[in-house]
Amino acid sequence: MMLTWLQKRRCERKSVNDAHGDRDTAAAGNPTASPIAPILHIDHLTGISNRFALEHDLTAVLSRPQGQGRGALLLIDLDRFKFINDAMDHSAGDEVLIRIAKRLSNVLTGVGTIYRLGADEFAVHVAGSPSRGKIEDICATIKTVLGTPFELTAGEVWIVGSIGIAVPAPEDVSMSALLRRADLAVMKAKQIAGNSHVFYEAGMSAEASARSELEYDLSRALDRNEFFLEYQPIVCSETRMIKAFEALIRWRHPQKGVIAPDQFISIAEATGLILPIGNWVIRTACEEAMRWPSPIGVAVNVAGDQFRDPTFLPYVRDCLRQSDLAPERLTIEVTESIFSVDPSIISDSLTELRAEGVKIALDDFGIGFSSINNLRRFPLDHLKIDRSFTAAMLGSKRDAELVDIILKLGSTFDVSTTVEGVETEPQLEYARSRGANAIQGFLISRPVAAGDVSAILDRNRVHHAKA
């Protein structure tokens, strides 16, 4: 029965595979050929071609002369698919994979052959000699397919993916080298926001090697006490009194010196190291903030993967209890990218944190999704306007109007607003005049070491005592 079903599924896919030639022709014309051979080329879960089929097809394509058109390989890696299996169950994950295979088959029939390579990885081989523009269009189609929510038995989920594109080189004769280049491009795409695509370029191999080395060093950094926090003050826009500090992680690498977070946080997120590193940041920030006078608070950045960890909320409570820091002095900062995770989990987690007294801030507002619905749906206390708007608002009427709109949104939704990246007095005055509640940026202070926070607080207090 299984043999009959799989053969039927293979027949249904024949029109797609004809672009590569019927890989079963030899078996069909040879009465002694094994009927099992076609089965080995089918993914049993989704019914589409599998990794063995891709290797078979690419070997045939790459044996052609260069001028005959050897196509392009698109490698698709589903971002954060593990979350679906962990938060729901594996049947939900299987349902998503089946739906994705069906959607891709519906939109790419006649364009390319679709393969499931395993777990959360798909591939598309586009036949002929596709132009870069055509490949861009195909990637846009794939991203639309992935970006449309999936209505599952267990609930609604969102999926995004990273796409790496590689074109066969003259010396390619097998799948391995081509697939390796596509994989390097996928790794590059994963460093960008979700649903991104990247073409392979020379130099990516060396970059991947350096990234791998940094990943190894990062895996040992916590045990070697190489991380430390710096703190940047957040002040009232009217009085300039310090209200809180944002905790910013730094990595003191033994050979490379101090490394900024934008160079290693994406690696931490991709490897799962963000969980222990993120936990260290919360605990350290709570312990250090407890040494400051009340009610000065501390803001900590939290990644989406941390919310997926079932131990995260109990861990935050434990940090507050052990440090004896009042919950209302802790602010959890999130970016809009976390809303691509299951919204119900994020909403429940944020609601639970607020019920404990912890404040929630939406950071870098104005980039990313920037949906008003996020302000309506999720419990928030603060809205932080991205520094890119601050830098442009005095020189661009459009950006100034956008800042004005965002500040009005904050008032409408009854959340306080902070303008980030303020470096000049005119920027501060503009933000204040438009109703911003707080200011953060180099005009006030650069991030400082934990040991220097007390001195900044003393100077701030003395300045206002004289005023």
N, C-alpha and C positions, 0 to 999 in steps of 0.2 A: 504493500500500500504506500509506504514512504517513497519507494522508488518511483511509483506511478505519479505521486503528487509532485515530486521534485522535477520529473521529466515534463510534467504539465507546466510548472512554473517556468521552466527553461524555454518551452515553446512560446510562452507569453512574452518572453524577452527577446525573441529571435529578431524582431525588427530593429531593435537597438543594436544588437551584436553584429548585424549584417555589415555595419560600417567597417568592422575589423575582419570580416570573413568568418564563415562558419567554422569554429574550431572543432566541430564534431563531424565534419565532412569525411575525414579519413575513417573515423570509427563507424560511420553509417555505411560507408562503402566497403568495409572489411567485415565479413561475417564472423571472423574470429576475434574482433575487437571486443574488449570488455564493456558491458553496459554500465559498469560502475564509473568509468572514466569521466563522463559528463557530470556525474554527481559530485565529484571531487572539486569541481569548479563552481559550485553553488554554495552560497551562505545559507545554512539551514534555517536561520531565524528569519531573515528578510526575503529570501528567495532570489536575491540579486547575485551577481557574480562575486567571487571572493578573491582572496590574495593569490591563490594558485592560478585563477583565471587571468588576473592582471599580469602575472609573470609570464604566462603562456602567450597572452596577446602582445605584450611589449617585446618579447623575444622575437615574435614574428614581424612586428612593425619595425624594430630596430635593425632587422636583417635587410631591410630595403635600402636601396641607394639613397643618399642624402636628398637628391632632387625630387624624389617621389612623395615627399611630405610624411613626416613622422609624428606630427601632432604635438600635443602639449599635455603634460600631466598636472592635474590639480589635486592636491592632497588636502583633505578637510578634516580638521580635528575639532571635536565638539568641546567647547570650554565648559568646565564645571559640571560635566555630565555625572561625575561621581556623586554629586550632591543629590541628584534624583534618586539614585540607588540607596543612598544613606538615609535621606529624609523620608522617602516613601518606601519603596521596596524594589526588588529587581524586576518584578513583573511590570512595574511602571516604566523602568528603564528600557525593558524589552519593547514595550508598547511604543515608546518614543522612537527607538531605532527602526521599528517597522514602519511607523508613520513617515519618518524622514526618508527612508528608502522609497516609499511610495510617492512622496511629494517630488523627490528628485527625479524619479522615473517619469512622472507626469510632465515635468517641465523641460527635461533634457533629452527626451526621446528624439532621435534623429540628429542630436547635437554631439553626443558623446556616450561612452559606455560607463556605467556606474558600478562601482565595486565597494564592498565592505571589507576592509582589511582586518578588522577585529576590534573588539571593545567599542570605543567611541570614535573610530577612524574610518572615513570613507575616502574614495578616490574617484576621479573622473578623468578618463582619457578622451581628449578631443582629437578627432581624426583630421587628416589633411594637413594644411599649412595655415592654421588660424592666425589672424593678425592680433596684435596686442589689444586693439580695440575690441575685437570679438571676444577675446578672453576676459577683458574687463566686463563686458556685458554679461558673460556667463557667470562671473563671480558675483555680479550684482543680483542676478537671478537666484543664485544659491543663497546669498545672504538674506534675500527677501523670504525665501522658503524657510530658512532657519529662524528668522526673526518673527514669524507669525506664531502666536501662542498655540500650544497643543492642549486640547481639551481631553484629558485622560479620565479614566474611571476614578482615579485617586484625586483628581483635581486639575486645575489649570497650571501649566508650567511654561517657562520661557527658556529657549535655548539660543545660544550664540555660538559661532564657530570661527576658527582661524583657518585661512586658506593659504597654502604655499604653492606657487606655480613654478614648474621647471620645464624647460624645452630641451629635447634631446640634443646632445653635443655630437659632432661627427664621430668621435671615438667611442660613443656608447654602443655596446652590443648586448647588454643585459639590463635587467630592471634595477639592480642594486645601486649603481652610481646615480641614475636618474632619480630614484626614490630618495636617496640620501640628500640630493640637492633640494628636492621638494620639501623634505623634512626640515632642512636648515631654514628654508623660507617660512615654513609654518612657525618655527621657533621665533623668528623675527616678528611675524604677525602677532604672536601671543604677547609681545611686549607692548603692542598698541592696544587701544580699547577694543572690546569685544566686537565680533563680526568684522574683522579686517582681513585684507588679502595682501600678499607681498610676492613679487617676482624674485626668483633667485638671482643674486648678483655675485660676481667674483669678490672674494674677500669675506663672504659670510662664514666660510669654513674656519678662517683664522679667528673671526669674531666669536664663533661658537666655542672654539677651543678656549679662548680667554674667558668666556662666560662660564664654561665648565669649571675652569680653575677657580674663578671667583665663587661659584656655587659650593665647591669643596671647602674653600676657606670659610664661607659663610656658615656651613654646617658645624664648624668647630668654634665659631666666634663667641657663641653664648657661653660655652663651657670655659672659654679662655678669658672671660670678662672683658671682651673687647668693645662692647657697646657702652655708650653713655648718653645721657640726655642733656639737651640745652633747652632753655626756656625763653620764650619771647612774650613780653607783656602785652596785654589787651587792656586798653584804657577807655574810660568814659569819654565820649566825643565832646561833651560840654565842659567837664572839669579836668579832664586828663588824669584823673585818679585811676590807679591801677585796680582793675577788677579781678583779673585772672592772668594766668600764664599758659601758653600752649606748650606742651612737651614735644620736643622734636628729637628724634633718635639720630645718633651719629655712630659711625663704626670706625674705630681706631685700628686700622689694619697694620700689622707689624712691618710690612714692607711698603705698602702703598700710601701710608699715612691716613688721614681722616677722610672717610668716604661719605658723601652725602646720601640721604635715603633714596633719592631718585635713581641712584645707580645700583641699588641692591634690593629694594622692596619688591620690585616685579619678580626678581629671582626667588625671593622668600615666598611670594604668593604662588608661584608656579611649582615650587617644590614642597609646599606644606610647612616650610619653616616659619611662615608667618604666625602660626599658632603659638609655638613657644616664645618666639621673639615678641609677639604682641602681648602675651601674658607678662613677660618681663617688663615691658614698658608700663603697663597698667600698675603693676605692683610697685615698681620703682617710683613712678610719678606720685602715687598715693603716699608712699613713705616720705618722700621729699617734701610734698605739699603740706604734710602734717607739721613740718617745722616752721611754716609760714603763719603769720597772724591771721586769724579768722576775721572776715569771711573770704579772704583771697582764695580763689579757686584754681583748679588745674584742668586743662582740656587735653584729651588724649585721642589720637586718631585710631580708629578701629576699621579693619578690613572686613569685607563681606564674608570671607571664609571663617572668621572668628565667630560670627553669628550662627554659622552652620554647626559649630561645635556645641554639642549639648551640655558641655561642662562650662561654657563661657559665662553664663549668667551667675551660676554659683561661684565661679572664680572671682568675678567682680565683687560680689557680696563679701567673699572671704578677704579680699584685699582691703575693702573698706573696714571690715571688722578688725583685722589684725593691725592695720595702721591707725585705727581709731579716727579716720577722716570722716567728717560728716558727709553723707551722700550728696547733699545739695552743693557741695564744693567740687564735685567731680562732674565734668562735662565730657560726654562721649561724642566725638566728631566723626561723622560718616560722609561719604560722597554719594552722589546720585547713582553711581555704578552699582551700589548694593541693591538697588531696587530691581535689578535684573534677576536677582535671586527670588525665590518664592516669596511674593509680597506678604502672604499671611504670616510666614515665619518672622520676617523682618518687623512687621507691624506688631506682632505679639511680643517680640523681644524688646522693642523700643518702649512699648506700653508698660511692660513689666519693669524695665529700668526706671522709667519715670515714676511708677508707683512707689519705687524704693526711695525716690527723691533725687535720683541722678538726672542731670540735664542732658538734652540731646541737641546737637548742632548739625545743620546740613552745611558742609564745607564746599568751597569752590562752586557756589551756585552761579549759574549763567553759562556753564559749559556742560558737556555731557547731555543727559536727557532733558534737564531743565523743564520738566513738566509741572504745570500748576497743579495737576492732579496729585503729584507727590506731596505738595503742601496740604492738600485737603485730606489725603488718605493716611498719612503717617504722623504720629505724634512728635512735634518738634517744639523746641524752646528758642533756638537761635538760627539765624540765617546768615551765612558768611559769603559775601560777594567776592568772586574770584579776582585776584590781583591784576589779571589782564585787562579788566574793565577799568580798574583804578588808573593804570598807566595811560589809558587812552582817553579817559572821560573829559579831560580838559582840552584836548586837541581835536575831538571828534564829537559833533552834535549828536550823531547816532548813538555813540557809546554813552554820552552823557544822559541821553533820554532813556537808554536801557538801564543804567544805574538808578535813575529816578523811578522807573517802573518797578524794578526789583525792590527798592526801598518801600514803595507804596504797597507792594504785595506783602511785605513783612508786616506793615501796619494793618492791612486787611485781614491777615491770618493771625494777628495778635502774637507775632514772634519778634523778638529783638533782632536787630541787624548789626552786623559788623562788616566794615569795609577793610579788606586785606590789602597789603602791599602799599600802604601810604608812605610816601617818601618825601613829600614837600608840604609846606604850610598851605598853599592854595588847594591841594588835594584834600587835606584835612578840612579846610573851611568849606569847600564845596560839599563834601560828604555830610558835615555837620548841618549845613544849611538845608540840605535835602531830607534831613530827619534820621540819619544814621545814628544808632545808639552807641556804637563802640568803634574804636579804631585800632588797627594793628599794622605795624610796618617799621621800616628802618628809621622813619622820622622820630618815632618814640624810642626804639632801641633795637639793636640787632639781638639775635638769640644769645643768651649768656649761659655760662656754666652754673650748675646748681649752687655752688658756693658763692656766686655773685648775686644771687637773687635778693638776699637780705640787704645788701648795699643799695640796690636799685630801689627797693621798697623804702629804705630810709631816706634816700634822696627825694623820692616822690613825695613822701610825707612832709619833709622839711620845706620843700618848694611850695606845697599848698598851705603850710602853716604861715609862710611869709606873705602869701598872696592876699 
